[in-house]
């Protein structure tokens, strides 16, 4: 009985905690549970709105697998697990006006200072978490791929777009050939189709994932173009088509989520690529001179 009580007290009651638990346990989960867990994190709205039957059909599992997953994670049943996804949807679908009202009702005495402090704190949390979890070996391997590319294609939509916009600026200043896949006349797909195996791509997308970004990244990977992905979950659909990928979980303040950690990561790429190419050019020059 004590073990049962202890287990239930540790059951995550918010989506971010649940996501962390699933990612932590994914390698030890039975195959079918891992399959439906991946579907749940990649399609949280489907979990929130769907019935047991419709979700099971979409995830290509038996309805009983949903119940097994809920029990595996410590919940009393699937409806208990589903409530976490519904609560997430309520939080994520707040309009910007509703978020401002929530902020107003928080009771911060010095409102302007409180807002600034809140965003600075969220940015600090995001960067500290990335610094503690990022694998530098993976970063070095990603730089290997990107430095060897003739052209680097940049893919991001909606909230992720500022990442590629900044990389465009940095790549231009550092004389690194690139192509941002963001056209005002709707020819993004055609731009991406110019990429070949000699090129590479950086794709960024966070939940709820931009369909166009996913389709373009998957198309590139299908044509053997290396894809470096920046996303927010090990179960993100971007990870399945990525040569290397980075998980960046941004903290939020009053429902407003920044790009602080993501921006720090993408600022490192152009500089690292330029430095790698500079060193290779110097080494090649000295080798030629010796010959």
N, C-alpha and C positions, 0 to 999 in steps of 0.2 A: 504493500500500500504506500509506504514512504517513497519507494522508487517511482510509483505512478504519479504521486503528487509532485515529486521533484521534476519529472519529465514534463508534466503539464505546465509548470511554472516557467520552464525554459522554452516553451513553444513561442516562436516569433509572432508578435501581434501587429507588426507593420510590414509593408512590402519590402522595404530595404533590408530589414533583418532577415526576412524570409529568403530573399534573393541571395544574401550572403551565406545562409545555411545551405541552400541548394548547391551553390558553387563549391562550397567547402566539401560537401559530401558526394559530389557528382561522380567521382572516380570509384567510389565504393558502392554506389547504387546498383541494384540489379538492372539489366539492360532495358527492360520495359519501363521501369520507374524512371530511369535516366531519360528515356525517350519522351515520356509525358512531361517530365520536369522541364526539359529543354523546350518543348512546345509551350508550356505554361509561361516561361519567362520571355519567349519570343512572341507570344500572342496573348498578352495579359487581358486585353479587352474581350477576347473570345472566352476566356475563363470566367470573367466577371459577368458576361451577359448570357452565356450558353447554358444549355441543360447538360446533364450528365451524358445523355445519349449523343447530343450534337458535338460536344467536346471530344468524346471518345472516338467518334467517327472522324473528326478533323485531325486528331492526333494519331489515328490508325492504331488504336488500342482497344481493349475490352473495357466497358464501363467499370468493371471491378478494379481495373488498374488504377483508376482515379482514387477510389477508396483506399486502395493499398498505399498509394503515394501519401495520402493524407495521414494515414496511420503511421507510416514510416517517419513522417516529419513530426509526429506527436499530437496531431489534431484528432478530435473525437470522430470526425467523419468528413466527407468531401465538402459539405455545406459550410463547415467551420473553416476549412481552408479557402473556399471560394469567397468568404466574407472579407478576407485580406485583400483579394483582388478587387472587390467592389469598393472597399474603402480607398484603395489606391486610385481607382477611377474617379471617385468623388473629389479627391485632393487634386488630381492632375487636370481635371476638367474645369476647375475654377477659372472663370474669366479673369483677365487682368484687373477689371474693376472690382470683382469679388475679392481678389487677393489684396487690393488696396484697402478694402473695407475691413478685412481680417486684420491687416496691419494696424489700421486705425483703432480697432477694438482691443489691441494687445496691451494698451495702457502704458506705453512708453512715455515717460515724462518729457524728456528732451527728444522730440520725434526725429529731427534731422540727424542729430548725433547718433541716435539709436539705429536709424536706418544705415548710416555709414558704417557704424560698428558691426552691424549684423552682416553686411556684405563683405567687409574685410575679414571677419571671423570665418565666414563660409569659404572665402577664397583661401585663407590660410589652412583650413581643415582639408580642403581638396588637394592643395599642393603637398602638404605633409603626408597625406595618405598615398599619393602617387610616388613620392620620394621613398616611402617605406616599402612599397610593393613592386615597383617597376623592376624588371630584370634587365640589367645593363648589357648582358650578353645578347639578349633579343634586340636591344636597341642597336648594338654594334652590327648584328647580322642584317638588320633592316637598312642601316647605312651602307653596308656592302652592296645590297641589291640596288638601292637608289643611286649610289655613286657610279655604278656601272651602266645605268640606263642612259639611252640617248635622249629621251624626252620623258619627263615625269608628268603624268596626268593627275589632276587634282579634282576629287569628287566629294561634294558635300552640298546639302540642301538645308533650308530652313535654319534652325538654331545653330547648326554646324557650319553654315556658310562662312562666317567670319574667319574660321580657321584657314580655309583655302584662300580667302581674300588676302590674309596676311602673308601666307606662304608665297602667293603670287608676287607680292611686293618684295619679299626677301630674296626669292629666286632671281627676280629681275636685277636687283642690286648686285647679286653675287654671280651674275652671268651664267645661271643654270637654266638650260632649256626646259621649258615646261608648257603645259596647256591646261588652263582651268576649264573644266567641263561645266560651263554656266553661261549659256547664250541667251540674249534677250529675245531672239526670234525662234526659240524652241528647237534647236538642232543639236541638243546635248548628245543624243544617241549617235548622230552622225560624226560629231567631234571625237567621241570615244572610239569609234570604229577605225580611226586612223592609227591607233596604237598597235604595235607589233611586239613580238617576243623580245626585241631589243630595247623596249621601253619598260616602264614600271608605272604604278599608280599608288597614290595615297587616297584612301577613302575613309571618310568620317561620318558616322551616323549614330545617334542615340535614340533610345526608346521614347516615343513610338517611332520606329525606324522609317526613314523616307523611302518609299517604294522605288523611286527613280534611282536613288543612290545604290540600293541593293541590286537592282536589275543591271545597272552599268558595271558594278564591281563583279558580279557573277558572270557577266558576258566577257569581261576582260580576262578573268581567271580561266574561263572556258577556252579562251584563245591563247592560253599559256603566257599571258602578261602577268608578271608578279604584282600582287596587291598587298600593300601595307595598310592594315586597318586600325582605326582608332574608334573604339566603341565602349559601351558601358557594362558589358556582361560577357562571361565566358560562353553563354548560350545565345549570344547575339547572332542573327543570321549572317552577319559579316564575317564571323570567325571561320565559317565553313568554307569560304572561298579565299581566305587570306594566306599569303605565304608566311607572314608574321603579323601578329596583332597585339594591340595594347588595350588593356582594360583601364578606363579612366572613369571613376565614379565621382561626380561633382556634387558637393554639398549645396544645399539651397538655403535661402533666407526668406521666410514668409511665402514659400512656394515659388520664389523666383530663383532660377538656377543659373549660375554663371558658367563661364568657360575657362576659369583661371588655370586649372591644372592642364587642361587640353591645350591651351595657348602656350603654356610653358613647354610642353612636349613638342608642339609643332615648330616653335621658335628654335629648338635645338637641331631639328633636322637640316634646314638649309646650311647652317654654320658647319655642322658635322660633315655634310656632303662636300661642301666647298673645301674644307680642310683636308679631307681624305683625297680629293682630286689634286689639291696642291702638292701634297706629299708624294703622291704617285708621279706627278709631273717632274718634281725635283729628282726623285729616284731614277726615273727614265732618262733625264738629262745627264746625270752623273754616269749612268751606265753607258750611254752613247758616247760620252766624252772619253771614257776609259777605253772603249773599243777603238 
